Amino acid sequence: MLIDEVTITVRSGHGGSGKKAFNKNAKSLGPTGGSGGNGGNVYAEGVSDLGALSQFRYKKDLAAEDGKNGKDQFHDGTAGQDLILKIPVGTIIINDGKNTRFEILKIGERIELAKGGRGGKGNFLFRSSRNTTPLQFQEGLPGESFVLKLELKLIADIGLIGLPNVGKSSLLNALTRAESKVGNYAFTTLEPNLGVYYELIVADIPGLIEGAAGGKGLGIKFLRHVERTHTLFHLISTESENPQEDYKTIRHELGAYNPALLEKKEYVFLTKCDTTSEKDVQKKLLDLKKLNPHTLPLSLYEDTHMKQLKKILEELTIQKRNILYTRSL
């Protein structure tokens, strides 16, 4: 089960307190109290594992190590160990307490979530020519504590969208080494699945239905994953009695959730073309092309169809390389 939304509480470490102590050795009088160590910080670090949020399913309260107290004979307390939370790339971190919002977009990217408390000074640091036997020392400062909401939004080159049972999982399995569950019933896929076709990341978004933007069916839980995809492959089954209506239904839900989704590049594929007559396929293709000229037939068992699809994938791969090259300049 993919955990893509969770609320946790994090606390950085408290600073250790300084020590009030004096040298007990003969002829070596004076303050010797060490300072406390700083508390550990809390960080979020991006990782490629999309299931990383599952670690917070049952363990929701997390804390970095406290700094140690100062000791006698000038020995400072050790700093507390930092806590590094492994977060999937594509996760948004929302801190309502500070009214901040961070995004983890790269593997290895690290963001500070809570700063550890500063350690207090020992009485050795309060010595002066006028205060040779200082009694002052500082308590360590407390760490920060925040309630954070983590929301994963998949980052994919291609998002497979459409009503339930139109062949999204089958296509993902055919193109990649993914092992998505396939079945002839609605909502076979209950969580997003990813696969890699050469350099392209392909996401199988669970089936949407009318009213999804308002929470019906699987609801907006998966609509947000569409936001991060660069190109949409909209699959419509040739078994549908009204492919145009199916197309409009999904487009309506995308626009109701976020109008920007309607601006994404979209290809439409009429799937399962091997299950009906050629005449029926051509009629439905003609109807869909009135709504989107980038409409093609698709059967996983037809070489011509698969070659057309792979040509599009090759073009998208080249586009991705050009974008990455431009960014590197």
C-alpha positions as CSV (number, residue, x, y, z in Angstrom):
1,M,0.0,0.0,0.0
2,L,1.4,3.4,-1.1
3,I,1.3,5.9,1.7
4,D,1.2,9.3,0.0
5,E,-0.1,11.6,2.7
6,V,0.8,11.6,6.4
7,T,1.0,14.0,9.4
8,I,3.9,13.8,11.8
9,T,5.3,15.7,14.7
10,V,9.1,16.5,14.7
11,R,11.2,17.9,17.5
12,S,14.8,19.0,17.4
13,G,17.1,18.2,20.3
14,H,17.3,20.4,23.4
15,G,20.6,22.0,24.1
16,G,22.6,20.6,27.0
17,S,23.1,22.8,30.1
18,G,26.4,24.3,31.1
19,K,28.2,23.1,34.2
20,K,29.1,25.1,37.3
21,A,32.4,23.5,38.6
22,F,35.7,24.5,40.0
23,N,39.2,23.1,39.8
24,K,39.9,20.8,42.8
25,N,43.6,20.4,42.1
26,A,45.9,22.2,44.4
27,K,47.4,25.5,43.1
28,S,45.0,25.3,40.1
29,L,42.0,27.2,41.3
30,G,39.3,28.6,39.0
31,P,36.2,27.7,37.1
32,T,36.2,24.5,35.0
33,G,32.6,24.0,34.1
34,G,32.1,22.9,30.4
35,S,29.4,24.1,28.1
36,G,26.4,22.0,27.0
37,G,26.2,20.5,23.5
38,N,23.8,21.8,20.9
39,G,20.7,19.8,20.3
40,G,20.4,17.8,17.0
41,N,18.6,19.3,14.0
42,V,15.8,17.6,12.1
43,Y,16.3,17.4,8.3
44,A,14.3,16.0,5.4
45,E,16.3,14.4,2.6
46,G,15.0,13.3,-0.8
47,V,15.2,9.7,-1.8
48,S,14.0,7.7,-4.9
49,D,11.9,5.2,-2.8
50,L,8.3,6.2,-3.4
51,G,7.2,4.1,-0.4
52,A,9.4,5.9,2.1
53,L,6.4,7.6,3.7
54,S,5.2,4.2,5.0
55,Q,7.8,4.5,7.8
56,F,5.6,7.2,9.3
57,R,2.4,5.1,9.2
58,Y,2.6,4.1,12.9
59,K,5.6,6.2,14.1
60,K,4.4,9.8,13.9
61,D,6.4,11.4,16.7
62,L,10.1,11.8,15.9
63,A,12.8,13.7,17.7
64,A,16.5,14.4,17.3
65,E,18.9,13.7,20.1
66,D,19.3,16.2,22.9
67,G,22.7,17.8,23.5
68,K,24.6,16.5,26.5
69,N,25.3,18.6,29.6
70,G,28.7,20.2,30.2
71,K,31.0,18.4,32.6
72,D,33.9,19.1,35.1
73,Q,37.4,20.0,34.0
74,F,36.6,21.9,30.9
75,H,34.8,19.0,29.2
76,D,32.0,20.3,27.0
77,G,28.9,18.1,26.4
78,T,28.6,16.4,23.0
79,A,26.2,17.7,20.4
80,G,23.0,15.7,19.9
81,Q,22.8,13.5,16.8
82,D,20.8,15.0,13.9
83,L,17.6,13.2,12.7
84,I,17.4,12.8,9.0
85,L,14.0,11.8,7.6
86,K,14.1,10.0,4.2
87,I,11.4,11.6,2.1
88,P,10.4,10.5,-1.4
89,V,11.2,13.0,-4.2
90,G,8.1,14.9,-5.1
91,T,6.9,15.3,-1.5
92,I,5.5,18.7,-0.3
93,I,6.2,19.5,3.4
94,I,3.6,21.8,4.9
95,N,4.3,23.5,8.3
96,D,1.1,25.4,9.2
97,G,2.8,26.6,12.5
98,K,5.4,28.6,10.5
99,N,3.2,29.1,7.5
100,T,5.9,27.5,5.3
101,R,5.8,25.1,2.4
102,F,8.8,23.1,1.1
103,E,9.2,20.7,-1.8
104,I,11.7,17.9,-2.2
105,L,12.5,17.8,-5.9
106,K,15.9,16.1,-6.1
107,I,17.5,13.0,-4.7
108,G,19.9,14.0,-1.9
109,E,18.3,17.4,-1.5
110,R,18.2,18.3,2.2
111,I,15.9,20.8,4.0
112,E,16.1,21.8,7.7
113,L,12.8,21.2,9.4
114,A,13.7,22.1,13.0
115,K,16.9,23.6,14.5
116,G,18.3,22.1,17.6
117,G,18.5,24.2,20.8
118,R,21.8,25.9,21.6
119,G,23.8,24.5,24.5
120,G,24.3,26.6,27.5
121,K,27.6,28.1,28.6
122,G,29.6,26.6,31.5
123,N,30.9,28.9,34.2
124,F,34.4,28.7,32.7
125,L,33.2,31.1,30.0
126,F,32.0,33.6,32.6
127,R,35.4,34.1,34.1
128,S,37.0,37.6,34.0
129,S,39.5,39.7,35.9
130,R,36.7,40.9,38.1
131,N,34.9,37.6,38.4
132,T,37.5,34.9,39.1
133,T,35.1,32.5,40.7
134,P,31.9,32.8,38.6
135,L,28.8,31.0,39.7
136,Q,26.9,31.8,36.5
137,F,26.1,29.1,33.9
138,Q,23.4,28.8,31.3
139,E,20.6,26.2,30.9
140,G,20.4,24.8,27.4
141,L,17.7,26.2,25.1
142,P,14.8,24.0,24.1
143,G,14.5,22.5,20.6
144,E,11.8,23.4,18.1
145,S,8.6,21.3,17.7
146,F,6.4,21.3,14.7
147,V,3.4,19.4,13.2
148,L,4.2,18.7,9.6
149,K,2.0,17.4,6.8
150,L,3.7,15.4,4.1
151,E,2.0,15.1,0.7
152,L,3.6,13.0,-2.1
153,K,3.0,14.1,-5.7
154,L,4.5,11.8,-8.2
155,I,7.0,13.3,-10.7
156,A,6.6,11.5,-14.0
157,D,7.2,12.2,-17.6
158,I,4.0,10.5,-18.7
159,G,0.8,10.0,-16.7
160,L,-1.7,7.4,-17.9
161,I,-5.2,8.6,-17.2
162,G,-8.7,7.5,-18.0
163,L,-11.8,5.8,-16.6
164,P,-11.4,2.5,-14.7
165,N,-10.7,-0.6,-16.8
166,V,-9.4,1.1,-20.0
167,G,-6.0,-0.7,-20.1
168,K,-3.7,1.6,-18.2
169,S,-2.0,-1.1,-16.1
170,S,-1.7,-3.4,-19.1
171,L,0.0,-0.7,-21.1
172,L,2.4,0.1,-18.3
173,N,3.3,-3.5,-17.9
174,A,3.8,-3.8,-21.7
175,L,6.1,-0.9,-21.9
176,T,8.1,-1.3,-18.7
177,R,9.0,-4.0,-16.2
178,A,6.2,-2.9,-13.8
179,E,4.0,-5.6,-12.4
180,S,0.8,-3.7,-12.0
181,K,-2.3,-5.7,-11.1
182,V,-4.6,-6.3,-14.1
183,G,-8.2,-7.3,-13.9
184,N,-11.5,-6.9,-15.8
185,Y,-13.3,-4.9,-13.2
186,A,-13.3,-1.3,-12.0
187,F,-10.7,0.1,-9.6
188,T,-8.2,-2.8,-10.2
189,T,-5.5,-0.3,-9.5
190,L,-5.9,1.3,-6.0
191,E,-2.6,3.1,-5.9
192,P,-0.3,4.8,-8.5
193,N,2.3,2.5,-10.1
194,L,5.5,3.6,-11.8
195,G,7.6,2.1,-14.6
196,V,10.5,3.3,-16.6
197,Y,10.6,3.1,-20.4
198,Y,14.3,3.8,-21.2
199,E,14.7,7.4,-19.9
200,L,11.0,8.1,-19.4
201,I,9.1,7.6,-16.1
202,V,5.6,6.4,-16.7
203,A,2.9,6.6,-14.0
204,D,-0.3,4.6,-14.0
205,I,-2.8,6.9,-12.3
206,P,-5.7,4.9,-10.8
207,G,-9.0,5.2,-12.6
208,L,-10.9,8.4,-12.3
209,I,-14.7,8.7,-12.4
210,E,-17.3,11.5,-12.7
211,G,-17.2,13.5,-9.5
212,A,-13.6,12.6,-8.7
213,A,-12.6,16.3,-8.2
214,G,-15.2,16.4,-5.5
215,G,-14.0,13.3,-3.7
216,K,-16.2,10.7,-5.4
217,G,-14.7,7.2,-5.9
218,L,-10.9,7.4,-5.4
219,G,-11.4,11.2,-5.5
220,I,-8.7,13.8,-5.4
221,K,-6.3,11.4,-3.7
222,F,-4.9,10.6,-7.1
223,L,-5.8,13.7,-9.1
224,R,-2.9,15.5,-7.4
225,H,-0.5,13.0,-8.9
226,V,-1.4,14.2,-12.4
227,E,-0.2,17.7,-11.5
228,R,3.5,16.7,-11.7
229,T,3.3,14.7,-15.0
230,H,4.7,16.4,-18.1
231,T,2.5,14.6,-20.7
232,L,-0.8,12.9,-20.4
233,F,-1.7,9.7,-22.2
234,H,-5.5,9.6,-22.1
235,L,-6.8,6.0,-22.6
236,I,-10.4,5.4,-23.7
237,S,-11.7,1.9,-24.3
238,T,-13.2,1.0,-27.7
239,E,-15.7,-1.1,-25.6
240,S,-17.3,2.2,-24.5
241,E,-20.6,3.1,-26.0
242,N,-19.8,6.8,-26.0
243,P,-16.0,7.5,-26.1
244,Q,-16.6,11.2,-26.6
245,E,-18.5,11.4,-23.3
246,D,-15.8,9.4,-21.5
247,Y,-13.2,11.9,-22.8
248,K,-15.3,14.9,-21.6
249,T,-15.8,13.3,-18.2
250,I,-12.1,13.0,-17.5
251,R,-11.3,16.4,-18.9
252,H,-14.0,18.0,-16.8
253,E,-12.6,16.4,-13.6
254,L,-9.1,17.5,-14.5
255,G,-10.3,21.1,-15.0
256,A,-12.4,21.1,-11.8
257,Y,-9.4,20.0,-9.8
258,N,-6.9,22.4,-11.4
259,P,-7.5,24.2,-14.7
260,A,-3.7,24.1,-15.4
261,L,-4.0,20.4,-16.0
262,L,-6.0,21.1,-19.2
263,E,-2.9,22.9,-20.6
264,K,-0.7,19.8,-20.5
265,K,0.2,18.0,-23.7
266,E,-2.2,15.2,-24.2
267,Y,-2.4,12.1,-26.5
268,V,-5.6,10.1,-26.7
269,F,-5.5,6.3,-27.3
270,L,-8.5,4.3,-28.2
271,T,-7.6,1.0,-26.5
272,K,-8.6,-2.6,-26.9
273,C,-9.0,-2.2,-30.6
274,D,-8.6,-5.9,-31.1
275,T,-11.9,-6.6,-29.3
276,T,-14.3,-4.9,-31.9
277,S,-14.7,-4.5,-35.6
278,E,-12.5,-2.3,-37.7
279,K,-15.5,-0.3,-38.8
280,D,-16.5,0.5,-35.2
281,V,-12.9,1.4,-34.3
282,Q,-12.7,3.9,-37.2
283,K,-16.0,5.5,-36.3
284,K,-14.9,6.0,-32.7
285,L,-11.5,7.3,-33.7
286,L,-13.2,9.9,-36.0
287,D,-15.4,11.0,-33.1
288,L,-12.5,11.4,-30.7
289,K,-10.3,13.3,-33.2
290,K,-13.0,16.0,-33.3
291,L,-12.1,16.6,-29.6
292,N,-8.4,15.9,-29.8
293,P,-6.6,15.5,-33.2
294,H,-3.8,13.6,-31.4
295,T,-5.9,10.4,-31.2
296,L,-4.6,7.0,-32.2
297,P,-5.8,3.4,-32.1
298,L,-4.1,1.1,-29.6
299,S,-4.0,-2.7,-29.3
300,L,-1.1,-4.3,-27.4
301,Y,-1.3,-7.1,-29.9
302,E,-1.0,-5.0,-33.0
303,D,2.6,-4.2,-34.1
304,T,1.6,-1.1,-36.1
305,H,-0.1,0.4,-33.1
306,M,2.8,-0.3,-30.8
307,K,5.3,1.2,-33.3
308,Q,3.2,4.4,-33.5
309,L,3.2,4.6,-29.7
310,K,6.9,4.0,-29.4
311,K,7.6,6.7,-32.0
312,I,5.8,9.2,-29.7
313,L,7.8,7.9,-26.7
314,E,11.0,8.4,-28.7
315,E,10.0,12.0,-29.5
316,L,9.3,12.7,-25.8
317,T,12.6,11.2,-24.8
318,I,14.4,13.6,-27.2
319,Q,12.5,16.5,-25.8
320,K,13.4,15.5,-22.3
321,R,17.1,15.3,-23.2
322,N,17.0,18.7,-24.8
323,I,15.4,20.2,-21.7
324,L,18.0,18.6,-19.4
325,Y,20.8,19.8,-21.7
326,T,19.4,23.4,-21.7
327,R,19.2,23.4,-18.0
328,S,22.8,22.2,-17.6
329,L,24.2,25.1,-19.7
